[in-house]
């Protein structure tokens, strides 16, 4: 049976994992492990970069846990889903529901996604994502998904989270400079003007992206998988 879970508790468990690794001493991140997928595509995040992610991510986790002005719920579902496909923010901008597949360890990036959209709805991005204040819808989404990607890279390289196709696609696309292509191919109807400008600036951009994605994942990217264009 699918259940609605309070994601705050999930993130507390993640934060507790870091705390338990060091007892009462200040937690020092281990060296990030290198990541590789079946095609041989590799990522080698640096410790310095993961330390930067650690700083903002811990602050964001604390806010999600302690700030009484909003609530985030996740709905477990049987199949894979991209973060944007099942996100709902209420009219008051104080509650978000987001769905994720019912697998251990993958809810965290979905919660980051929901939290940043809530902060946008509450006009509070100046604290969490200042570079996106006043941005267009597409620029905001790209900034949010960059953070989601970074949080998954952190989780995979520092806490040894297992591979997960949906989030790995996002992460590898971002790390290889294809995040814009990833979003605009997966969601052409959501960002029509941005997609038009992207293709006008580089008519071969989508072909290049699709070719890279096929090499990396041995499948078509989201948005190019038949009629549904999702998975």
C-alpha positions in Angstrom: 0.0 0.0 0.0 1.4 3.4 -0.9 1.7 5.7 2.0 2.2 9.4 2.6 5.3 10.0 4.6 6.7 13.1 6.3 10.0 13.7 4.5 11.3 15.7 7.4 11.9 12.5 9.3 13.7 11.0 6.3 16.2 13.9 6.2 16.7 13.7 10.0 17.9 10.2 9.5 20.3 11.3 6.8 21.7 14.0 9.0 22.0 11.6 11.8 24.1 9.3 9.6 26.7 12.0 9.3 26.6 12.8 13.0 27.0 9.1 14.0 30.1 8.9 11.8 32.0 11.2 14.0 30.4 11.0 17.4 30.7 14.3 19.2 33.6 15.6 17.1 33.0 17.8 14.1 32.2 15.7 11.1 34.9 15.6 8.3 33.8 14.4 5.0 35.6 11.4 3.6 37.2 11.5 0.2 34.4 11.2 -2.3 34.4 8.0 -4.2 34.5 8.0 -8.0 31.3 7.0 -9.8 30.9 4.9 -12.9 27.9 3.5 -14.8 27.7 0.4 -17.0 28.7 2.4 -20.1 31.9 3.4 -18.5 30.9 7.0 -18.0 32.7 8.3 -14.9 32.5 11.2 -12.4 35.2 12.2 -10.0 33.8 14.8 -7.6 36.4 16.7 -5.5 36.3 16.8 -1.7 36.3 20.6 -1.8 33.2 20.7 -3.9 31.4 18.2 -1.8 32.3 20.2 1.3 30.6 23.2 -0.3 27.5 21.1 -1.0 27.6 19.8 2.6 27.4 23.3 4.0 24.3 24.4 2.2 22.7 21.0 2.3 22.9 20.7 6.1 21.4 24.2 6.4 18.6 23.2 4.1 17.9 20.0 6.0 17.8 21.9 9.3 15.2 24.3 7.8 13.1 21.4 6.4 13.1 19.8 9.8 12.6 22.9 12.0 10.8 25.6 10.1 7.1 25.5 11.1 6.0 27.7 8.2 5.7 24.8 5.7 5.3 21.0 5.3 6.7 18.6 2.8 5.2 15.1 2.2 6.4 12.4 -0.1 4.1 9.8 -1.6 5.7 6.4 -2.1 4.9 4.9 -5.5 5.7 1.6 -7.2 7.5 2.9 -10.3 10.1 5.5 -11.1 9.1 9.1 -11.4 11.0 12.3 -12.2 10.8 15.0 -9.4 8.7 17.4 -11.4 6.1 14.8 -12.5 4.3 14.5 -9.1 5.0 17.8 -7.4 2.0 19.7 -6.0 2.3 23.0 -4.1 -0.9 24.3 -2.5 -2.3 27.7 -3.2 -1.1 29.1 0.1 2.5 28.0 -0.8 3.0 26.3 2.6 2.6 22.6 1.7 4.1 20.4 -0.9 3.5 16.9 -2.0 6.0 15.1 -4.1 6.2 11.4 -5.2 9.2 9.1 -5.3 9.6 5.5 -5.9 9.4 3.3 -2.8 13.1 2.6 -2.5 15.4 3.3 0.4 17.7 6.4 0.1 16.2 8.2 -2.9 13.7 10.5 -1.2 16.2 13.1 -0.2 16.7 14.8 -3.7 13.0 14.9 -4.2 12.6 16.7 -0.9 15.2 19.3 -1.9 13.3 19.8 -5.2 10.0 20.3 -3.3 11.6 22.6 -0.7 13.1 25.0 -3.3 9.8 25.2 -5.1 8.1 26.1 -1.8 10.7 28.7 -1.1 10.0 30.2 -4.6 6.3 30.2 -3.8 7.0 32.0 -0.5 9.5 34.5 -2.1 12.3 33.2 0.1 14.8 32.2 -2.6 17.2 35.0 -1.5 18.4 32.7 1.3 18.4 29.4 -0.5 19.0 30.1 -4.2 19.9 33.8 -4.6 21.1 33.4 -8.1 17.5 32.4 -9.1 15.7 35.4 -7.6 13.8 37.1 -10.4 14.7 34.4 -12.9 12.4 33.1 -15.6 10.5 29.9 -15.0 13.1 27.9 -17.0 16.1 29.6 -15.3 14.5 28.8 -11.9 13.9 25.2 -12.8 17.5 24.8 -14.1 18.8 26.3 -10.8 16.7 24.0 -8.7 17.6 20.9 -10.6 21.3 21.9 -10.4 20.9 21.7 -6.6 19.0 18.4 -6.8 21.8 17.0 -9.0 24.5 18.2 -6.6 22.6 16.7 -3.6 22.5 13.3 -5.4 26.2 13.5 -6.3 26.9 14.2 -2.7 24.8 11.3 -1.5 26.3 8.9 -4.1 29.9 9.9 -3.6 30.0 10.5 0.2 27.3 8.1 1.6 27.7 5.4 -1.1 24.0 5.6 -2.2 23.3 2.9 -4.8 22.7 3.9 -8.4 19.2 5.0 -9.4 18.5 5.6 -13.0 16.2 8.6 -12.8 18.6 10.6 -10.6 21.7 9.3 -12.3 20.4 10.7 -15.6 20.0 14.1 -14.1 23.3 14.0 -12.3 25.4 12.8 -15.3 23.6 15.3 -17.6 24.4 18.1 -15.3 28.0 17.1 -14.8 28.6 16.8 -18.5 27.1 20.2 -19.4 23.8 18.8 -20.7 21.4 19.9 -18.0 19.7 22.5 -20.2 19.3 19.9 -22.9 18.0 17.4 -20.4 15.3 19.7 -19.2 14.2 21.1 -22.6 14.1 17.6 -24.2 12.2 16.0 -21.3 9.8 18.9 -20.9 9.3 20.7 -24.2 5.8 21.9 -23.4 6.7 23.4 -20.1 9.4 25.7 -21.4 8.4 26.4 -25.0 10.2 29.8 -25.4 13.4 28.6 -23.7 13.4 25.5 -26.0 12.9 27.6 -29.1 15.8 29.9 -28.1 18.0 27.0 -27.3 17.5 25.3 -30.7 17.8 28.7 -32.5 21.2 29.3 -30.9 22.5 25.8 -31.7 20.4 23.8 -34.1 22.5 20.7 -33.5 22.2 20.9 -29.7 19.5 18.3 -29.3 21.1 15.8 -31.7 24.4 16.1 -29.8 22.7 15.6 -26.5 20.7 12.6 -27.6 23.9 11.0 -29.0 25.7 11.5 -25.7 22.8 10.3 -23.7 22.6 7.1 -25.7 26.3 6.4 -25.3 26.1 7.1 -21.5 22.9 5.2 -20.7 22.3 3.0 -23.7 18.8 4.3 -24.1 17.0 7.4 -25.3 16.7 10.4 -23.0 13.4 11.4 -21.4 11.3 13.2 -23.9 12.5 10.9 -26.8 11.1 7.6 -25.7 8.0 7.2 -27.8 4.6 8.7 -27.2 4.9 9.3 -23.5 8.3 10.9 -23.6 8.9 10.3 -19.9 10.6 7.0 -19.1 
